Amino acid sequence: MGDAMSEHQDPPRWPLIALRVTAALTALLALLMPFLAGGFLQGYYPLLDVHKQTGMVLSTVALLAAVSGLLVWRLSRGPSGPAVQYGVLTLMCIVQYAFGDERILLLHLPLGVGVFVMAEKSAVEAFRAEAGSAHARDAAQNAAQDADQDDARGAKGAAESAVAGAGAE
């Protein structure tokens, strides 16, 4: 009886909340980065150091988002997509940081655009994710298949009863 209750227990929501918070922070930090770089290019040179420090924070928050995505997937039975997306984004941020630190701007700038786009897109998807969605989807598919089989059995039984009833007359 205890097993049946645990199967129907709602999954924890805190991993989903952690994912959404880290996703929002990642998106905001990625949005801030071009402004900091632009300020440096405009001639306000202290912003280059702020840009670099923000890049380190962005990498760390993206890693935390990847961990949150793993928790959503494993504990909350949600989609695995955010874990993969934020894992890839973390790697992109690390490479991006290295390119910037080495002043390889030919690669740093286009990769920065990719980091920005992926961070924003992943944040939107993180807010669309639901706890238990993978489990709920599987359960709904199984229930639909069971209902279809029951309907087919019911229709077959009704047809056999009608044939038997007609033969008895």
N, C-alpha and C positions, 0 to 999 in steps of 0.2 A: 504494500500500500504506500509506503514511503517513496518507493521508486516512481510510482505513477504520479505522485504529487510533484516530485522534483522535475519530471519531464515537462510538466505544464507550468512550471514556475517562470515568471517573467525574467528575462535576462537583466543583469545589472546595467543601469544607464550611465554610471559614472565614467566608464571608458569612452562612451560616445560624447559626453560633455568635455572630457579631457581632449579628445580629438578635435572637437569644434573650437575649443579655446586655442589650442596650439595651431590649428589651421588658420584661424583668424589672425593670430600673431605673425605667422609665417607670411600671410598675404600682405599684412600691413608693413612688415619689414622689407619685403620684396618691392613694395610700392615706394618706400622711402629711399631705397638705394639709388635710383636714377636722379632724384633730386639732390642727394648729397654729392654725387659725381658731377652733376651740372653746376652746383655751387662752386665746387673746386675748379671746374673749367672756366667759370665766370671770373675767377680770380680770388675767391675766398679760400685760401690754401689750407686752413685748419680743417676744412671739411673732408679732406682726403683721409686724414687719420680717423675721423668719425665714420667715414664710408668703410674703412677697413675694419674697424671695431664692430660696426653694424653687420658686416659680412660674417664675422665670427659668431655673433649672436644669431643671425639668420641660420647658419649651419647647425647650431646647437638646437634651436627651436624646431627646425625641420626634422632633426633626429628624434626629438621628443614627440613630434607628430607621427613619425614612423612607429615609434613604440606604442603610442596611443592607438594607431591603426591596427597594430598587432593585437592589442587588448580588445578592441572592438570585435575583431574577427574571431579570436579564440574564446574570450569570456562572454561577450554579448551576442555571439552568433550572428554578427553583422557581416557585411561584405569584406572581402580581402583586398579589394582595390586600393583603399587608402593606405594600407600598410606598404603595398608595392610602390604606389605613386610617391609617397613621402620617403621611402627608401631610395628610390631613384633621384628624387629631388635633393636629398642629403648628399649623395655622391656628386651630383651636379654642383652643389654649393661648395663642396670641398675642392673640386677641380677649378671652379670659378675663383675661389680664394687664392689658390696656388698661381693661377694665371695672372691675377691682379698683383699679387706679391712680387712676381717676377717681371711685372710690367709687359706681359705679352698681351697687349691691348687688341691685337688683331683677332685673337680668340676670346679674350675677356669680354669684349662688348657684345658680340652676338650670343655668346653663352649666357650673358646677363639677361638678354631679351628672353631667351628660352627659360631661364629660372623664373623670371617675372611671370611669363604666360603660364607656366606649369603651376606656380604657387597660387595664382588666382583661380585657375581652372580646378585645381585640387581642393581649394577651399570651398568652392561652390558645391562640389561633389560631397565633401565632408558634411556639409549642412543638409544634404539630401539623404545621406545614409541614415538607416534606422537600425536600432538594436534588434536582434532576432530576425532580421529580414531574410537572411539566408535560410534559417531554420523554418521560418513562417512560410517562405516560398515553397520549400520542399514539402512541408506539411499540407499546404494548399493543393499542390500537384497530386500528392498521394490521395487526399480526400476526393479530388475531382475524379481520379482514376477509379477509386472505390465506388463513387456514386454512379459513374458510367457503367461499371460492372453490375451494380445492384439494379440499375434501370434495365439493363439488357436481360438480367435474370428475371426481373418482374414482368417484362414484356413477353419473354418466352413462356413463363408460367401462365400468364393470362391467355396467350394464344393456345396453349395446350388445354387449358380449362375450357375455352370456347369450343375447340374441336371435340373434346370429350363430351361436353354438354350437347353439341349438335348431333353426335353419334348416338347418344342415349335417347334422343327423341325419335 
